Amino acid sequence: MIPLRQLLFIFGGLFCIENQVSALSSTTINPTSRLQKARLLLEEYTSSEALLLNGTNQEDTSPNAVASSTWRNGHLVGNEKVVTRWSQGVQVAEPVKRYDPILAQQQLFRQPTKWLVRNVQIAWPLGWWAVGVITDYIFQEKNNRRKRAEQLRQAISSLGPAIIKAGQALSSRPDLLPAEYLEELQKLQDDVPRFPNEVAFRVACEELGIDDFESVFLLEQEEPVAAASIGQVYKARLQANGDVVALKIQRPNCEQVIALDLYILRWWSGVYNRIFQILQRDIDLQAVMDDFGELIYREIDYIAEMSNAQRFQELYAGVRDVFVPRVYSELTTSKVLTMEWVDGFRLTDQDSLQKYGLDKSALVDTLVQCTLKQILENGLFHADPHAGNLLATPDGRLCYLDFGMMSYAAQNQRNGFLLAVVHIVNRDWAALVQLYVQLGFIPAGTDLEPIQVALERALPDVLNADITELNFKNVINKLGDIMYTYPFSLPPFYIAIIRCLGVLEGLAIQVDPKSRIISKAYPYIASRVLTDPQDPLQEAFKRLAFTPEGSIRTERLESLLDQAKDASGYDVTAALNLLVDKYLLAPDSDRLLEQMSDQVVQAVDTLGLETVEYLARAGQALAINDEVAAVRAFRSIQQLLDARVRADSENEGESPKWETSLELPEMPPTMRRSQKIFDLLLSQSAEGSDPAKFVPLVRKLIQDERIRRSAQDVVARVGERVLSRSLRSTFGLPPPLFGKASSLSTVTEDREK
């Protein structure tokens, strides 16, 4: 055994060498970098002021920003009573004190008694794990990966809350760790003991500037209702007005403890960077630690959490069946957060769901649709929607809690995420890899051919697979294997989205085992590409609905319309108007109109034949001698008519349902397809199923000369076919065969040989 004193000496020497080098580097480089940073902040401030004076509202694409709106809090220390929120557009609120790894290094290096002991506590278990990994690599023991992953999880779970959170952050980094490690790290639990009430109340009094805790709050329960690594929550009542609140109080010295652990982790990540270089892995763990430091500093600042909660409420409290509690800003500081108390229960509490008669599938659908709206519409999203951060209220609403872990995706990043889904659906691996390069996932100059081949082999065929059976975790795991093998570098927004959707699917399956995130998300994606006029989304639509040669994929278009009808807020008239304006009435739409004319002529001709045959077979059901069977047939017709009436009168805004116990013959394919198209046109929309909503669209079409000419051509060709069939049938000739033509059809006979 190595004596503890010798271990301390060794680690102390390593730290001294590393920090002396860093200090020398910062001495020569830091002033310039700080000057550049000051100039950037000044430029950002002046540009923001100019935008405000001009009355414009342009979206800022930077990941974090300076405030354009503020709130006042008299309890803040010092003369500055105004706290920043965010700048132009929707951004994640910055903490009052930001994470600065260079400053932390300079301060903590002067306190060796703190970091030496803590360094040994962290390095010992992680060092043994690293020795095992290196040994496996030398002896080619690939089967030990699961064992090493379990060893890493056990080591991290014993090292305290900051290290646990770092492990949780790594659990959503498929570009850094293989699947076995991701699965093990996702098992980490943020479970820490509670700290004494006296300490918590003393922190609250110091932060709020009050002498007596009970002069402001009256506890409803003596003990905290929840405890985590950063703070614990009490249920209390305000003495001033009797409101019941959730009072979250931060652990004492929380920021100092986390800063120390981040300092040590960042140093060791530099050591592991060198190890990865030896193993020929291009991984920058120090950059990962810096990203994690920024994230956790936002989470420990309750002012930033309050700002995010307020913005989240502004954006999403109006979403149907979603509730966001209000924040008491005058009773909130960096270490104390006071929010409205919400009575509810976890989504996984099956007994309470049954007690209040709540539909678990509806709750999951609300959760998924609201999450998609956050990620793909506004950009600001809750990045940690696990069971502890969500409640179901007795009236069936979904309540969001804990806004410490929020993230933001800019417009181009949101569109890129949608385009990635489209490329996977189309199995267009070349376009998917190029998109990854554009988003910064893959360095420029990388050989893309092996990545395309790996994607083609790994990902499932989304079009041929049953959408209800697709699992987001499985798809991400397959993508993760590729990202780990090849030189991917995932930006923070993408990591946050992966974590958010992964946690979301895990919770959804717990609530409803039949739930699949991809199945519930695809209607929303279909709705966006059908109704959003942005160029990137219309590019996605063209890739889905048209072949590379420009021919329309009719079945794919019908599938998009069919999927979109289940999306919340979808309006079929908006989709049809966009299709008409962007494609049918476009200057270069002659080929598309010609192709559609051919398809309409063929469809009408086939529908006419099938309808005549169907009516003949249906007539036979009425011409039978069995009176009982005849009565059943008449009742079937009555049910068919009643189904249409009920769909219009009872199912407001829903697709009509034709389910009856019919005794009539089964409809042929073209009739069923026509019925389906009819249902899609009358699907859910803001105006219901009123046929009058199509009047402006029809008027727009008939005013276009090319549309009128195409319509006349269709009528002429259909009439020609009807006449030809009638004459040939009268004279006992074989049915005609019709060739494709842009104008009048060509009729050919089956010549007898």
Secondary structure, DSSP 8 states (H G I E B T S, - for coil): ---HHHHHHHHHHHHHHHHHHHHHHHHHHHHHHHHHHHHHHHHHHHHHHHHHHHT------SSS---SSEEE-TTSSSS--EEE---SSS-----SS---HHHHHHHHTT-HHHHHHHHHHHHHHHHHHHHHHHHHHHTT-GGGHHHHHHHHHHHHHTS-HHHHHHHHHHTT-TTTS-HHHHHHHTT---------HHHHHHHHHHHHT-S-GGGTEEESSSS-SEE-SSEEEEEEEETTT--EEEEEEE-TTHHHHHHHHHHHHHHHHHHHHHHHHHTT----HHHHHHHHHHHHHHHT-HHHHHHHHHHHHHHHTTSTTEE---B-GGG--SSEEEEE----B-TT-HHHHHHTT--HHHHHHHHHHHHHHIIIII-EEES---GGGEEE-TTS-EEE---SSEEE--HHHHHHHHHHHHHHHHT-HHHHHHHHHHTTSS-TT---HHHHHHHHHHS--TTTS-GGG--HHHHHHHHHHHHHHTT----HHHHHHHHHHHHHHHHHHHH-TT--HHHHHHHHHHHHHHH---HHHHHHHHHHHB-TTS-B-HHHHHHHHHHHTTSTT--HHHHHHHHIIIIITSTT-HHHHHHHHHHHHHHHHHHHHHHHHHHHHHHHHHS-S-HHHHHHHHHHHHHHHHHHHHHHHTSTTS---------S----HHHHHHHHHHHHHTSS-TTTT-GGGGHHHHHHHHTSHHHHHHHHHHHHHHHHHHHHHHHHHHTT----EEE--SSS-EEE-----
